[in-house]
Amino acid sequence: MTVQSTALPRVPYAGTASEAELERWRAVARRVADTLAADALARDRANAQPFAEVQLLRGAGLLELLVPAEFGGAGGHFETAFEVIRILAAADGSISQLLAYHYINQSGIAFYAPAEAQADWWRRTVAGSWLWGDSVNPVDPTLQLTPEGEGFRLNGAKRFSTGSGVGEVIIVNAEVTGGERHGEVLAFVLPRDREGLEIVDDWDYLGQRLSASNSLKYHNVRINAEDILGPVTDEPVSTLLTPGIQLAFANFYLGIAEGALARGRQILLGRKNSWFLSQAETYSQDVVFQRTVGELKARTAAVAALTEKLGRKYDALLSLSGEVTRNQRAELAVEIAEAKVVSTEVGVEVANRIFEVTGSSSTRNDVGLDLFWRNVRTHSLHDPVDYKKIEVGAYFLRGEVQPLSLYT
């Protein structure tokens, strides 16, 4: 799938988050996270579509966090959204992923739609309190978009369509075959009840079980002109959408690491005895276990410092809108790739090694400590982290930038 160059409108994001904004939404996210944490394991095992969880997000106002205030939204910033994702991930990785993808999908209004159409899209998403799912998996290019009259017909299938099982709308990317727009990649939005759209409830994986990442099948689905957001282009500010979702992933993995540490600490402090060779009275007083926890905590703190810095930098670059240069875009994308590398490795390591300090009893099914590892292990395979390392190394050594894609 290729991208084309064309002029894009001004992206309606400005400035960076104030401390008041951050504190407000951190508090909201913590309340939602507390609710999710109460039965996260039971809901994971039930493996049901997360309609109730979406309603919890909706009731907390989180779906409109990034909608500009002039269109009825909260007027928040991506830095704030990234922190919300991180906080929720510590409690429920599935719902954190669902919200993270919603933020990126919804922001397609800003990245793809022309200036004269954006207001209507923003107002409609607020009026309907839409959760935005997606159907854009670029390694599953089985869609055929063919012209018909003033619109198109869509056929084919997509796997891993996060949020599609519960979203009011689904954003789709497809390349036009035939006609005047042949070869152009379009982003368009479909209601989940559009005739010919089949939602296949087949998401049954190791982790992230409530992310509603179903398969979708398209049976001669009508795409009207008013469904189209706009073309997918290589204009620099538009292509910041991909580093944005990669930074969302980094915060997601960080949040899981923090959640695993918190749960591990709780279990460790609850152990009243100690290893028989230890001179300490309890496991938590044993320097062997303190060292392991200290190492994991320090590495997690380092990832937090990096992601927090990049969240603010991402907003600052978005504020330049159409003035963003290719070099600025490339530099930030590589910095986010660095965060993706270390957050992936730390997330998996913490979720795995926390068992070393909590003991064999913590592997009981009713404890649920495995949920953190299953979630981060599942999603961290989204795109190979080794290619992110190559992206960083090539840029550092030779100033080389990877080809634009929905992964880079």
C-alpha positions as CSV (number, residue, x, y, z in Angstrom):
1,M,0.0,0.0,0.0
2,T,1.5,3.4,-1.0
3,V,0.8,6.9,0.2
4,Q,0.4,10.0,-1.9
5,S,1.5,13.5,-1.3
6,T,-1.2,16.2,-1.1
7,A,-1.9,19.3,0.9
8,L,-3.6,18.8,4.3
9,P,-5.6,21.1,6.5
10,R,-4.4,22.5,9.8
11,V,-4.4,20.0,12.6
12,P,-6.6,21.4,15.4
13,Y,-4.3,20.7,18.3
14,A,-2.4,23.5,20.0
15,G,0.0,23.9,22.9
16,T,0.8,21.3,25.6
17,A,-1.1,20.1,28.7
18,S,-1.2,22.1,31.8
19,E,-0.6,20.5,35.2
20,A,-4.3,21.2,36.0
21,E,-5.4,19.2,32.9
22,L,-3.1,16.4,33.7
23,E,-4.2,16.1,37.3
24,R,-7.8,16.2,36.4
25,W,-7.6,13.3,34.0
26,R,-5.2,11.3,36.1
27,A,-7.9,11.4,38.8
28,V,-10.6,10.3,36.4
29,A,-8.4,7.5,35.0
30,R,-7.5,6.3,38.5
31,R,-11.2,6.0,39.4
32,V,-11.9,4.1,36.2
33,A,-8.9,1.9,36.8
34,D,-10.0,1.1,40.4
35,T,-13.4,-0.1,39.0
36,L,-11.7,-2.2,36.3
37,A,-9.2,-3.7,38.7
38,A,-11.9,-5.1,41.0
39,D,-12.9,-7.8,38.5
40,A,-10.3,-7.7,35.7
41,L,-9.4,-11.4,36.0
42,A,-13.0,-12.6,36.0
43,R,-13.8,-10.4,33.0
44,D,-10.7,-11.7,31.2
45,R,-11.8,-15.3,31.7
46,A,-15.3,-14.5,30.5
47,N,-13.9,-13.3,27.3
48,A,-17.1,-11.3,26.4
49,Q,-17.3,-8.3,24.2
50,P,-16.6,-5.3,26.5
51,F,-19.8,-3.2,26.0
52,A,-20.1,-2.5,29.8
53,E,-16.4,-1.4,29.9
54,V,-16.9,1.0,27.0
55,Q,-19.9,2.5,28.9
56,L,-17.6,3.0,31.9
57,L,-15.2,4.9,29.7
58,R,-18.0,6.9,28.2
59,G,-19.5,7.8,31.5
60,A,-16.2,9.1,32.7
61,G,-15.9,11.4,29.7
62,L,-12.7,9.6,28.4
63,L,-14.0,9.1,24.8
64,E,-14.1,12.9,24.2
65,L,-10.8,13.7,25.9
66,L,-9.0,14.7,22.7
67,V,-12.0,16.3,20.9
68,P,-11.3,20.1,20.6
69,A,-13.4,22.1,23.1
70,E,-15.0,24.2,20.4
71,F,-16.7,21.1,19.1
72,G,-18.0,19.9,22.5
73,G,-15.0,17.9,23.6
74,A,-12.6,18.2,26.6
75,G,-9.9,19.9,24.5
76,G,-7.2,17.7,26.1
77,H,-3.8,16.9,24.8
78,F,-2.1,13.6,23.7
79,E,0.3,13.8,26.7
80,T,-2.8,13.5,28.9
81,A,-4.3,10.7,26.8
82,F,-1.0,8.8,27.0
83,E,-1.1,9.1,30.8
84,V,-4.7,7.8,30.9
85,I,-3.7,4.8,28.8
86,R,-0.8,4.1,31.1
87,I,-3.0,4.3,34.3
88,L,-5.7,2.1,32.8
89,A,-3.1,-0.5,31.6
90,A,-1.9,-1.0,35.2
91,A,-5.5,-2.3,35.9
92,D,-6.8,-3.8,32.7
93,G,-4.6,-4.0,29.6
94,S,-7.5,-4.9,27.3
95,I,-9.5,-1.8,28.0
96,S,-6.4,0.4,27.9
97,Q,-5.7,-0.9,24.4
98,L,-9.3,-0.3,23.4
99,L,-9.1,3.3,24.5
100,A,-5.6,3.9,23.0
101,Y,-6.8,2.8,19.6
102,H,-9.9,4.9,20.0
103,Y,-7.8,8.0,20.5
104,I,-5.7,7.3,17.4
105,N,-8.7,6.3,15.3
106,Q,-10.7,9.3,16.3
107,S,-7.8,11.6,15.6
108,G,-8.0,10.5,12.0
109,I,-10.5,13.4,11.7
110,A,-7.6,15.8,12.3
111,F,-5.0,13.9,10.2
112,Y,-7.1,13.0,7.2
113,A,-10.2,15.2,6.9
114,P,-10.2,18.5,5.0
115,A,-10.6,21.7,7.1
116,E,-14.1,22.3,5.9
117,A,-15.3,18.8,7.0
118,Q,-13.6,18.5,10.3
119,A,-16.2,20.4,12.4
120,D,-19.0,18.1,11.3
121,W,-17.0,15.0,12.1
122,W,-16.0,16.2,15.6
123,R,-19.6,17.2,16.4
124,R,-21.0,13.9,15.2
125,T,-18.5,11.9,17.3
126,V,-19.5,13.9,20.4
127,A,-23.2,13.8,19.7
128,G,-23.1,10.0,19.3
129,S,-20.4,9.5,22.0
130,W,-18.7,7.2,19.4
131,L,-16.1,4.7,20.3
132,W,-13.9,4.4,17.2
133,G,-12.7,0.9,16.2
134,D,-10.4,0.3,13.2
135,S,-9.9,-2.0,10.3
136,V,-6.5,-1.0,9.0
137,N,-4.1,-3.9,9.6
138,P,-1.5,-3.3,6.8
139,V,-0.1,-6.8,6.8
140,D,-3.5,-8.2,5.9
141,P,-4.2,-6.3,2.6
142,T,-7.2,-8.2,1.4
143,L,-9.6,-5.3,0.8
144,Q,-10.8,-4.3,-2.6
145,L,-12.3,-0.8,-3.0
146,T,-13.9,-0.2,-6.4
147,P,-15.6,2.9,-7.7
148,E,-19.4,2.9,-8.1
149,G,-21.1,6.2,-9.0
150,E,-20.2,8.9,-6.5
151,G,-18.9,6.3,-4.0
152,F,-17.3,2.9,-3.8
153,R,-18.0,-0.8,-3.0
154,L,-15.8,-2.6,-0.5
155,N,-15.1,-6.3,-0.4
156,G,-12.6,-8.5,1.5
157,A,-11.6,-9.1,5.1
158,K,-9.4,-7.8,7.9
159,R,-8.1,-9.5,11.0
160,F,-7.1,-7.7,14.3
161,S,-9.6,-4.9,14.0
162,T,-9.4,-3.5,17.5
163,G,-12.6,-2.1,18.9
164,S,-14.7,-3.2,16.0
165,G,-16.7,-5.5,18.1
166,V,-18.1,-2.7,20.3
167,G,-17.4,0.6,18.4
168,E,-20.1,2.7,17.0
169,V,-17.9,3.4,14.0
170,I,-15.0,1.8,12.4
171,I,-12.2,3.6,10.5
172,V,-11.0,1.7,7.4
173,N,-8.0,2.3,5.1
174,A,-8.2,0.8,1.6
175,E,-6.6,1.4,-1.8
176,V,-8.8,2.3,-4.8
177,T,-8.8,-0.1,-7.7
178,G,-9.8,1.4,-11.0
179,G,-11.3,4.7,-11.9
180,E,-9.9,8.3,-11.6
181,R,-8.6,7.7,-8.1
182,H,-6.9,4.4,-8.9
183,G,-4.0,3.7,-6.4
184,E,-5.1,6.3,-3.9
185,V,-5.4,5.2,-0.3
186,L,-8.6,6.5,1.4
187,A,-9.5,6.6,5.0
188,F,-13.2,6.3,5.6
189,V,-15.6,5.7,8.5
190,L,-18.4,3.1,8.6
191,P,-21.2,2.6,11.2
192,R,-21.0,-0.9,12.7
193,D,-24.4,-1.7,11.3
194,R,-23.7,-0.9,7.7
195,E,-25.3,-3.4,5.4
196,G,-22.7,-6.0,4.2
197,L,-20.3,-5.4,7.2
198,E,-19.9,-8.7,9.1
199,I,-18.3,-8.6,12.6
200,V,-16.8,-12.0,13.3
201,D,-16.5,-12.6,17.0
202,D,-13.3,-14.6,16.8
203,W,-10.9,-12.8,19.2
204,D,-9.7,-15.7,21.5
205,Y,-6.0,-15.1,22.2
206,L,-3.6,-15.5,25.1
207,G,-4.0,-12.0,26.3
208,Q,-5.8,-8.7,25.6
209,R,-9.0,-10.8,25.5
210,L,-11.3,-7.8,25.9
211,S,-9.8,-5.6,23.3
212,A,-12.6,-6.5,20.8
213,S,-10.0,-7.1,18.1
214,N,-12.3,-9.2,15.9
215,S,-12.1,-10.0,12.3
216,L,-14.3,-8.1,9.8
217,K,-15.7,-9.3,6.5
218,Y,-17.0,-6.9,3.9
219,H,-19.6,-8.2,1.5
220,N,-20.1,-5.5,-1.2
221,V,-20.4,-2.8,1.4
222,R,-21.5,0.6,0.0
223,I,-19.0,3.5,0.7
224,N,-20.7,6.8,0.2
225,A,-18.9,10.1,-0.4
226,E,-19.8,11.4,3.0
227,D,-18.2,8.3,4.7
228,I,-14.7,9.4,3.4
229,L,-12.4,11.3,5.8
230,G,-9.8,11.9,3.1
231,P,-6.7,10.4,1.5
232,V,-3.8,8.8,3.4
233,T,-0.8,10.9,2.5
234,D,2.9,11.3,3.2
235,E,2.4,14.9,4.4
236,P,4.6,15.1,7.6
237,V,2.0,16.1,10.2
238,S,-0.5,13.6,8.9
239,T,2.1,10.8,9.2
240,L,2.6,11.6,12.9
241,L,-0.4,9.4,13.5
242,T,1.9,6.3,13.3
243,P,4.5,7.5,15.9
244,G,1.5,8.5,18.0
245,I,0.2,5.0,18.2
246,Q,3.7,3.7,18.8
247,L,4.0,6.1,21.8
248,A,0.6,4.9,23.0
249,F,2.0,1.3,22.9
250,A,5.0,2.4,25.0
251,N,2.7,3.9,27.6
252,F,0.6,0.8,27.5
253,Y,3.6,-1.5,28.2
254,L,4.8,0.8,30.9
255,G,1.4,0.8,32.6
256,I,1.4,-3.0,32.6
257,A,4.9,-3.1,34.1
258,E,3.7,-0.7,36.8
259,G,0.6,-2.8,37.4
260,A,2.7,-6.0,37.7
261,L,5.0,-4.3,40.2
262,A,2.2,-3.0,42.3
263,R,0.5,-6.4,42.4
264,G,3.8,-8.1,43.1
265,R,4.5,-5.7,46.0
266,Q,1.2,-6.5,47.5
267,I,1.8,-10.3,47.3
268,L,5.3,-10.0,48.6
269,L,4.3,-7.9,51.6
270,G,1.7,-10.4,52.4
271,R,4.2,-13.3,52.8
272,K,4.8,-13.6,56.6
273,N,7.7,-16.0,56.6
274,S,11.1,-16.1,54.7
275,W,13.2,-18.6,52.8
276,F,14.8,-21.1,55.1
277,L,18.4,-20.0,54.3
278,S,17.6,-16.3,54.8
279,Q,18.6,-14.3,57.9
280,A,15.6,-12.0,57.3
281,E,12.3,-12.4,59.1
282,T,10.1,-12.0,56.0
283,Y,10.5,-12.2,52.3
284,S,10.1,-8.4,51.9
285,Q,13.0,-7.9,54.3
286,D,15.3,-10.2,52.4
287,V,17.9,-8.3,50.4
288,V,17.7,-10.9,47.6
289,F,14.1,-10.0,46.9
290,Q,14.7,-6.3,47.6
291,R,17.4,-6.3,44.9
292,T,15.2,-7.9,42.3
293,V,12.3,-5.5,43.0
294,G,14.7,-2.5,43.0
295,E,16.1,-3.5,39.7
296,L,12.7,-3.8,38.1
297,K,11.4,-0.6,39.7
298,A,14.4,1.4,38.5
299,R,14.1,0.2,34.9
300,T,10.4,1.0,34.9
301,A,11.0,4.5,36.3
302,A,13.5,5.1,33.4
303,V,10.9,4.1,30.8
304,A,8.4,6.4,32.6
305,A,10.8,9.4,32.4
306,L,11.3,8.8,28.6
307,T,7.6,8.4,27.7
308,E,6.6,11.5,29.8
309,K,9.1,13.6,27.9
310,L,8.0,12.3,24.5
311,G,4.3,12.8,25.3
312,R,4.9,16.5,25.7
313,K,7.2,16.6,22.7
314,Y,4.6,15.0,20.5
315,D,2.0,17.7,21.4
316,A,4.5,20.4,20.8
317,L,5.3,19.1,17.3
318,L,1.6,18.7,16.5
319,S,1.1,22.3,17.4
320,L,3.2,23.2,14.3
321,S,0.6,21.5,12.1
322,G,1.3,22.0,8.4
323,E,4.7,23.5,9.3
324,V,6.1,20.2,10.6
325,T,9.1,19.2,8.4
326,R,10.1,15.8,7.4
327,N,13.2,16.0,9.5
328,Q,11.3,16.9,12.6
329,R,8.9,14.1,12.0
330,A,11.7,11.6,11.4
331,E,13.6,12.7,14.6
332,L,10.5,12.3,16.8
333,A,9.6,9.0,15.2
334,V,13.1,7.6,16.1
335,E,12.9,8.9,19.6
336,I,9.5,7.1,20.0
337,A,11.0,4.0,18.5
338,E,13.6,4.1,21.3
339,A,10.8,4.3,23.8
340,K,9.0,1.4,22.1
341,V,12.2,-0.8,22.4
342,V,12.8,-0.2,26.1
343,S,9.1,-0.2,27.1
344,T,8.6,-3.6,25.3
345,E,11.6,-5.2,26.9
346,V,10.9,-3.7,30.4
347,G,7.2,-4.6,30.2
348,V,7.8,-8.2,29.3
349,E,10.7,-8.5,31.8
350,V,8.8,-7.1,34.8
351,A,5.7,-9.1,34.1
352,N,7.8,-12.2,33.9
353,R,10.3,-11.7,36.7
354,I,7.8,-10.5,39.2
355,F,7.1,-14.2,39.8
356,E,10.6,-14.5,41.2
357,V,9.7,-12.5,44.3
358,T,6.2,-13.6,44.7
359,G,6.8,-17.4,44.8
360,S,5.1,-20.5,43.4
361,S,1.8,-19.7,45.3
362,S,1.4,-16.6,43.1
363,T,0.9,-18.8,40.1
364,R,-2.5,-20.0,41.4
365,N,-5.2,-19.2,38.9
366,D,-7.2,-17.2,41.3
367,V,-4.3,-14.8,42.0
368,G,-4.2,-13.6,38.4
369,L,-0.7,-12.3,38.4
370,D,-0.3,-14.0,35.0
371,L,-2.7,-11.5,33.4
372,F,0.0,-8.8,33.2
373,W,2.4,-11.1,31.4
374,R,-0.3,-12.6,29.0
375,N,-1.4,-9.1,28.1
376,V,2.0,-7.5,27.4
377,R,3.3,-10.7,25.7
378,T,0.4,-10.7,23.4
379,H,0.4,-7.1,22.3
380,S,4.2,-6.7,22.3
381,L,4.1,-8.9,19.2
382,H,2.1,-6.3,17.3
383,D,5.2,-5.4,15.3
384,P,8.7,-6.9,15.7
385,V,10.7,-4.8,18.2
386,D,13.9,-5.8,16.4
387,Y,12.8,-3.6,13.5
388,K,12.4,-0.7,15.9
389,K,16.0,-1.3,17.0
390,I,17.1,-1.3,13.4
391,E,15.2,2.0,12.9
392,V,17.0,3.6,15.8
393,G,20.4,2.2,14.8
394,A,20.2,3.2,11.1
395,Y,19.2,6.8,12.1
396,F,21.9,7.1,14.7
397,L,24.7,5.7,12.5
398,R,23.8,7.0,9.0
399,G,20.8,9.4,9.4
400,E,18.7,6.9,7.5
401,V,14.9,7.1,7.9
402,Q,12.7,4.0,7.4
403,P,10.1,4.1,4.6
404,L,6.8,5.5,5.7
405,S,4.2,3.0,6.7
406,L,1.5,2.3,9.3
407,Y,4.4,0.8,11.5
408,T,7.1,3.5,11.0
